[in-house]
Amino acid sequence: MTTLHEERNVLGEQAPPHILVMEDDLNVAKGLEMVLTEEGYDVYLAGTGSLALEAFKKKRYDLLVADLRLPDMDGMEVIKKVKAEKPDTGVVVITGYGTAATAVEAMKLGAHDFLPKPFTEEQIKAAIGEALKEREEEPKEMAVPDVRAAEGRLIQKREVIQALNRTAEDKDFWRDVMENGPVALEAYQLSSEAKAAIASGDLKWINENVGELTQKQLMFIYKRLEREAW
């Protein structure tokens, strides 16, 4: 099968985007390397923040995929240093320990997206594709981003995923959402539209606003749709 990278070479197009994946979990890193290489990207792996910063000194990277928990330093510090020295570098954050506040901080530093683990192949490919597209379309003079709107988008996306993950892990919460709908979601920073989408199992809205879900996250949606069909 011909890859996007090979197709570009045949057509004489420019070199593919260079992506640095900063991830200390080797299985996750290798999985990302395989998925992104198949998409035609030039991928380099760095298992620590120090290695990532050293790599940026030696080569130009179009985008940084950044885990936040690293063995030697806080991933957010790496993002700060990279954006300070190479402000046109795109950033996609991946983490299993992030909070809404962390998502806001990452957005303020210039991150395009914030993906809680676990995420799907489609979610990471979409996030990277959108980040690279945004980077290419941005004028040479750094445009002032609509930080407030972007923060809201990232927070809501994360909150929807957290709520759906909880329905798979907490039977009492699952029952509460199933029986009481949006009222059971008051603890989450969600718009009324998002609460209604979760409570009703509106998969179309969720896919459009959050992206593809994992099987774990889909469990509640499927059960809700089954109940509606009865």
C-alpha positions as CSV (number, residue, x, y, z in Angstrom):
1,M,0.0,0.0,0.0
2,T,1.4,3.4,-0.9
3,T,1.7,5.8,2.0
4,L,1.0,9.5,1.8
5,H,4.7,10.2,2.2
6,E,5.5,8.0,-0.9
7,E,2.7,9.7,-2.9
8,R,4.1,13.1,-2.1
9,N,7.5,12.0,-3.3
10,V,6.1,10.6,-6.5
11,L,4.3,13.9,-7.1
12,G,7.3,15.9,-6.3
13,E,5.6,17.7,-3.4
14,Q,7.3,19.1,-0.4
15,A,8.7,16.9,2.5
16,P,6.1,15.7,5.0
17,P,5.6,17.4,8.3
18,H,8.1,16.5,11.0
19,I,6.5,15.5,14.3
20,L,8.2,14.9,17.6
21,V,6.4,12.6,20.0
22,M,7.4,13.2,23.7
23,E,6.1,10.1,25.5
24,D,7.8,8.0,28.1
25,D,5.5,5.0,27.8
26,L,7.3,3.0,25.1
27,N,4.1,1.1,24.0
28,V,2.2,4.4,23.5
29,A,5.1,6.0,21.8
30,K,5.6,3.1,19.4
31,G,1.9,2.9,18.6
32,L,1.9,6.6,17.8
33,E,5.0,6.3,15.7
34,M,3.3,3.5,13.6
35,V,0.0,5.3,13.2
36,L,1.6,8.7,12.2
37,T,4.2,7.1,10.0
38,E,1.5,5.3,8.1
39,E,-0.2,8.8,7.7
40,G,3.0,10.0,5.9
41,Y,4.6,12.0,8.7
42,D,8.2,12.0,9.6
43,V,8.2,10.9,13.3
44,Y,10.8,11.1,16.0
45,L,10.4,9.7,19.6
46,A,11.7,11.3,22.8
47,G,11.1,9.5,26.1
48,T,12.1,12.5,28.3
49,G,11.7,16.2,28.3
50,S,15.5,16.7,28.1
51,L,15.7,14.5,25.0
52,A,12.8,16.4,23.4
53,L,14.5,19.8,24.0
54,E,17.8,18.5,22.7
55,A,16.0,17.2,19.5
56,F,14.5,20.7,18.9
57,K,18.0,22.2,19.0
58,K,19.2,19.9,16.2
59,K,16.2,19.8,13.9
60,R,13.1,21.8,12.9
61,Y,9.8,20.1,14.0
62,D,6.4,21.2,12.8
63,L,4.5,19.8,15.7
64,L,5.1,18.4,19.2
65,V,2.9,15.7,20.6
66,A,3.4,16.1,24.3
67,D,2.7,13.9,27.3
68,L,2.7,15.9,30.5
69,R,4.1,13.3,33.0
70,L,7.7,12.6,32.2
71,P,10.4,10.9,34.3
72,D,12.7,14.0,34.3
73,M,10.5,17.1,34.1
74,D,7.0,18.5,33.7
75,G,5.8,18.3,30.1
76,M,4.3,21.7,30.4
77,E,7.7,23.2,31.0
78,V,8.9,21.6,27.8
79,I,6.0,23.2,25.9
80,K,6.8,26.6,27.4
81,K,10.5,26.4,26.3
82,V,9.6,25.1,22.8
83,K,7.0,27.8,22.2
84,A,9.3,30.5,23.5
85,E,12.1,29.5,21.1
86,K,10.1,28.2,18.2
87,P,6.6,29.9,18.5
88,D,5.4,28.5,15.2
89,T,5.6,24.9,16.4
90,G,2.2,23.2,16.7
91,V,1.4,21.4,20.0
92,V,-1.1,18.6,20.8
93,V,-1.2,17.5,24.4
94,I,-1.9,13.9,25.4
95,T,-2.2,12.9,29.1
96,G,-3.9,10.5,31.4
97,Y,-3.7,12.9,34.4
98,G,-4.9,16.2,33.1
99,T,-7.5,18.5,34.6
100,A,-9.7,21.3,33.2
101,A,-7.2,23.7,34.6
102,T,-4.3,21.9,32.8
103,A,-6.2,22.1,29.6
104,V,-6.6,25.8,30.0
105,E,-2.9,26.3,30.8
106,A,-1.9,24.2,27.7
107,M,-4.3,26.3,25.5
108,K,-2.7,29.5,26.8
109,L,0.7,28.2,25.9
110,G,-0.5,27.6,22.3
111,A,-1.7,24.0,22.3
112,H,-4.2,23.2,19.6
113,D,-5.8,20.2,21.3
114,F,-5.8,18.3,24.6
115,L,-6.5,14.6,24.4
116,P,-7.1,12.6,27.6
117,K,-5.9,9.1,27.5
118,P,-7.1,6.7,26.2
119,F,-7.8,8.2,22.8
120,T,-8.5,6.5,19.5
121,E,-6.3,6.5,16.3
122,E,-8.9,8.7,14.7
123,Q,-8.9,11.2,17.5
124,I,-5.1,11.7,17.4
125,K,-5.0,11.8,13.6
126,A,-7.7,14.4,13.6
127,A,-6.1,16.5,16.3
128,I,-2.7,16.5,14.5
129,G,-4.2,17.1,11.1
130,E,-6.2,20.1,12.4
131,A,-3.1,21.5,14.3
132,L,-0.9,21.3,11.2
133,K,-3.6,22.9,9.0
134,E,-4.1,25.7,11.5
135,R,-0.3,26.3,11.5
136,E,-0.1,26.4,7.7
137,E,-3.1,28.8,7.4
138,E,-1.8,31.2,10.1
139,P,-0.3,34.4,8.7
140,K,3.3,35.1,9.2
141,E,2.4,37.7,11.7
142,M,1.2,35.7,14.7
143,A,-2.5,36.1,14.9
144,V,-4.0,36.7,18.3
145,P,-5.9,33.4,19.1
146,D,-9.4,33.4,20.4
147,V,-8.2,31.9,23.7
148,R,-11.5,32.1,25.5
149,A,-13.4,30.2,22.8
150,A,-10.6,27.6,22.5
151,E,-10.4,27.1,26.2
152,G,-14.2,26.5,26.3
153,R,-13.9,24.0,23.5
154,L,-11.0,22.0,25.1
155,I,-12.7,22.0,28.6
156,Q,-16.0,20.8,27.2
157,K,-14.4,18.1,25.1
158,R,-12.5,16.9,28.1
159,E,-15.5,17.0,30.4
160,V,-17.6,15.0,28.0
161,I,-15.0,12.3,27.8
162,Q,-14.5,12.3,31.6
163,A,-18.3,11.9,32.2
164,L,-18.5,9.1,29.7
165,N,-15.5,7.3,31.2
166,R,-17.2,7.6,34.6
167,T,-20.4,6.0,33.3
168,A,-18.3,2.9,32.4
169,E,-16.6,2.8,35.8
170,D,-19.2,3.9,38.3
171,K,-22.5,1.9,38.2
172,D,-24.3,4.4,40.6
173,F,-23.3,7.3,38.3
174,W,-24.4,5.3,35.2
175,R,-27.8,4.7,36.8
176,D,-28.1,8.4,37.9
177,V,-27.4,9.7,34.4
178,M,-29.7,7.1,32.9
179,E,-32.6,8.0,35.2
180,N,-32.0,11.7,35.8
181,G,-30.4,12.9,32.6
182,P,-28.7,16.3,32.6
183,V,-29.3,16.8,36.3
184,A,-26.8,14.0,37.1
185,L,-24.1,16.0,35.1
186,E,-24.2,19.2,37.1
187,A,-20.8,18.6,38.6
188,Y,-19.2,18.8,35.1
189,Q,-18.4,22.0,33.2
190,L,-20.8,21.3,30.3
191,S,-23.1,23.4,28.3
192,S,-26.8,22.5,28.4
193,E,-26.4,21.2,24.9
194,A,-23.6,18.8,25.9
195,K,-25.5,17.5,28.9
196,A,-28.5,16.8,26.8
197,A,-26.4,15.0,24.2
198,I,-24.8,12.7,26.8
199,A,-28.1,12.1,28.6
200,S,-30.0,11.3,25.4
201,G,-27.2,9.3,23.7
202,D,-26.8,11.8,20.8
203,L,-23.9,10.2,19.1
204,K,-24.0,12.5,16.1
205,W,-23.5,15.6,18.3
206,I,-20.8,13.9,20.3
207,N,-18.9,12.8,17.3
208,E,-19.1,16.3,15.7
209,N,-18.0,18.1,18.9
210,V,-15.7,15.6,20.7
211,G,-14.6,13.2,18.0
212,E,-14.6,9.4,17.8
213,L,-15.0,7.6,21.1
214,T,-13.4,4.5,22.6
215,Q,-15.5,1.4,23.2
216,K,-15.4,2.2,26.9
217,Q,-16.8,5.6,26.3
218,L,-19.5,4.3,24.0
219,M,-20.9,1.8,26.5
220,F,-23.4,4.3,28.1
221,I,-24.4,5.7,24.7
222,Y,-25.3,2.3,23.3
223,K,-27.2,1.4,26.5
224,R,-29.1,4.7,26.3
225,L,-30.0,4.1,22.7
226,E,-31.1,0.5,23.5
227,R,-33.4,1.8,26.2
228,E,-34.9,4.4,23.8
229,A,-35.6,1.6,21.3
230,W,-37.6,-0.4,23.8
